[in-house]
Structures are given as structure tokens and as C-alpha cells.
Amino acid sequence: MKNSQGIPEWVPLEKDDIIVERMHIHYGMKDRNPVSRLRFFTKGASRDTVGEPVKDRIYQTSMPVVFEEFAVRVFCRTQVIIRLSLI
């Protein structure tokens, strides 16, 4: 069946028409929390004071639960789609 522009509505896909992209996104330390490496000082700390890590419970509501994500994106390209965009 063809649409009003005479272009077939169903077109068989070829292997080259499909693009699969795997994505791995993280915050620099893979699955570990990057804030765990930071040290914080109190407001009145002296120069000799060593910074302390902040406790997880203090910032847990504003931090993501997962520090890395995996995703798969699938794209399709065919000549029919290119022709439709030119119309």
C-alpha cells in the first residue's frame, strides 16, 4: 500500500538500515560514589585541621542511588525516511 505521495508505507529493512549504540555513562568512578573521595572542613577549622568525609545520611536525599548507567539506543535509516523529510 502507498501513501498520498506514492511512497510505500511498509518497507523491508536491511541490516545497514539499523544502528545500535551502546552507552555507558558514569560520574568518573564507575559504580562508586565520587563524593566519598571528597573531604570537607567545618567553618571554624584551623590550618592544621584535616578534612573529614561527609556522612552519607547527610546528603543521601540529593544524591543519585546509582552512579553509572547502561543504555542501548536503536536508530533506523532508510531511503524512504530521507525522501519523506524532503517533501
N, C-alpha and C positions, 0 to 999 in steps of 0.2 A: 504494500500500500504506500502511496506517495502523499505528501502534504500539499498545501496550496501552491508552493513554489516548485513542485515537481521533484522534490528530493525524497528519497525513500526514508520512511520512519524507522525501519529496522535495518541496521547494517551489521553484518558479521564482523566481529573484532579479530584482529590479528595479534600475534604476540608483541609486535612493535607498537601497538596502539595503547598498551598498558604500561604505566610507570609505577613502580612500587618503591617507596622511600622509607627506610627505617631510620628512626630518630632516637637518639639517646641524649637527654638533657639532664644536667646536674649542676649543682652550685659550687663546683670546684673540688669537692672531696668525695665524689661518687655518692655512696649511700650514707655517709656520715654527716653529722650536723656541723657546718662550718663555724657557728657561733661558739662551739665548745672549745675552739682554739684561742678565742679572744680572752683578754684579761681586762678587768675593769678596776678603777680606783674610786674610792669614796671622795666626796667633795673636799674634805679637810685633810687629805693624805699628804704626808711629808715626802720629801725627795727620796728617802730610803725605803718607802713602802713598796712592797711587791704587789702587783695587781692580782686580783682573785677572779676565778671564773664565776660567772653569774649562774645561779641555780636554775635548772630547767623550769621549775614551777613558776618562776617569776615572769618568764616571757612565753610560756607554752601556748597562751591564747593567741599570740600574734605570729607564731612560727608554723610553717607547714609541718605536717606529720611525716611526709615523705620528702626526701631530698634529691631524688633522681626519678626521672620518668622515662618510659619507653613508649614509643608510639609508632604506628605504621600509617602512612598516607598513601592513598591509591589515586592515581590520575589516569585519565583516558584521553587520548588524542586520536582523532580520525579526520579524514579529509572532509567528511560531511559537516562536522562541527565547524571547521575552518570556513567552509562555504556559507554556513548559516550566519556566522558572525560578519561576513562581508555584505550580506543583504540588508 
